[in-house]
């Protein structure tokens, strides 16, 4: 067993809290809903990037390459100054939703390179220009550009062209749970010597300001030049800094004079910035003590060389803190390599191994301490002015029970520094490759009483917890359960049972709240797919109108089959669950029947002419209009597929008896299930929304390169709408949907997300899994043409392999050494100081495969780690 696995076991058994410290700082706390105390709920305008250096946050902390304890009481992060910038580089810069031509947009160059699951070793790279950082230029140029123009990125400014920049490697290694070694290595890539201030900062999250009776912690510089840290909950720590430096102290308090023109005495959060950059002396504490401290290394890095600074944060005094530093460091690096060598032993391709390891690094660095007490946020803190009354009507007032204070896997710690329910479900799949216990904890977390609404709804995301994400929690639960079982030799029944019971409540919520007519056709709203439809599907339609959603209904059919599978698994040890298996089997049949005959009106979500699934708009005058847009919405019925082995029926007699009775007395529904009476390969039975014919017709379109099939995966919208957009007249207003392979041309959802053509990893991953399950039933003799029109007949498993390879090829080097993900930038494509580092974007251009959207959304794009593992298994 590797040493990292030993640490994981110790942590899981609560013998040693190896995960006590980790990369739990966000990259952007400013402009989040949690910190927004405005009357209008415009979070993007309430705290700006400029104000962030002077504002003491209420709910969390941010920093570059930072770490904190798991309650975020003590924080550490890096900052830098190139002696050219107007401000200290303390936080990642980006544009707000209103400044970017495609919504919010991170404008920095950084990469997560490595991490073990216990964070015993971590590494990231931040690229810092030696010229003045172009804050104003990035704002002005992006504001000038229209939605039809590309975003103006930091690379586009030319600031990296002559290599006048620093590569700053930020690394951590744990000697023990409370003993963290820190190394900052600054490489000067330029042709000339260049000055830089390396400024590690350590501070307490300000909790004393918000509650009565909270003791104010303190840190101070002792006579030996060591920063001593005292906190009533954490205890004592020491920060040792090697080499000549200056220690600076101030308070983690808001500079009210700068932000609100209200002068108060003392020092403030921005004191370090003003002292170093503006050479102001009275802005830091006269005596070396406070609630925030910085170590100022003022160095010159020779051309082509590097400078390294070492620190150590530990809870026990060490008279010689750097004597064993290198030995411990080398050991942890070697152990990290050994851990990944074992995981990747079946992956022969070095490039794929590097991609997978960086993807998993991004997943592990993506953990964040997330704190949000909605009741206190709405009502205000003791001793503070009450928030504006209007804000109680803006958002989340129906989620007064929600009180989150946990380490959560984030979609992206800059653009999306808040969880999204369906994102987290997808995150757990790659996370389970390296830390199945953490993956299980994430799935359990969202079913806890302080997350899940009393009515059974799972919280969507902080901008509106009441929005609806696709119900993929049950799918992820079973997938993680099986991965954990394979790794450990035994399934975690307690985990499975606990989540299952909570998902019963969630299932009931869906049935009661999202079935408008009670006819088993569901209206989930936008379902995470932002602007895929003609309408903004999270906004109410005109009175009396609603959409009978193919995707909402298909997601529910998938949810039903997932719950069927979970109950059958649980029935292996407790026969009581057989009755629930029956419930979900029958409910699946009712949904299948409803899709064929909505409300017994003879309306089918399947269009016989186009041979595709579409949404149906129910108008206020009781007309039903098929919304004939060929999009991912019509492919989601493929997700609702399950295979039952003969052994299931032999070991579950009650379930089998009820099933046979139901099929006998409801032949109208039984006939809808794809070839139920015929056993497939290895005595298997198939449950699916699609008979063989309909599945083949959908696949014909999905695998057509003129429609959905891209060289890099399956597009979210058919390419036929490139030349001829779909148009729909709604109450005199013409609405249209056009194929847009990259950035959105719409302001819907802020304009920062586009489901009208690009490739998205989560739905592609589910398509691949569905094809594999169909193959388990149909076997090697069942083949379809792939690509459509090519004359090549392939099995469904071969097609799933090809789709996996297309997705992975977004990141791998081609025969010219180029990566599709960087097709938008020559330097990132060809420069070895850029090309070997991978950015895992939010989604990908439908034609070229280039990265689009959030540049660090390793979150669900981290699924590439699982695809690489599967391709080589």
Helices and strands as residue ranges (DSSP letters): H 3-12, E 21-22, H 43-46, H 49-52, E 64-69, E 74-81, E 94-95, E 105-106, E 110-115, E 121-129, H 135-144, G 155-157, E 165-176, E 179-188, E 194-204, E 218-221, E 227-231, E 235-241, E 246-250, H 256-260, H 271-277, E 289-290, E 292-301, E 306-314, H 325-343, H 350-365, E 367-373, H 374-379, G 389-393, E 403-409, H 421-434, H 436-445, H 473-488, H 493-513, E 546-548, H 550-571, G 575-577, H 578-596, E 606-607, E 612-613, E 615-618, E 624-627, G 632-634, G 636-639, E 641-645, H 646-651, H 653-665, H 667-670, G 681-683, E 684-688, H 692-702, E 709-710, E 713-714, G 719-721, E 726-730, E 733-737, G 748-751, H 761-778, E 783-785, E 793-795, H 796-808, G 820-822, H 826-830, H 832-835, E 843-844, E 851-852, H 858-861, H 863-871
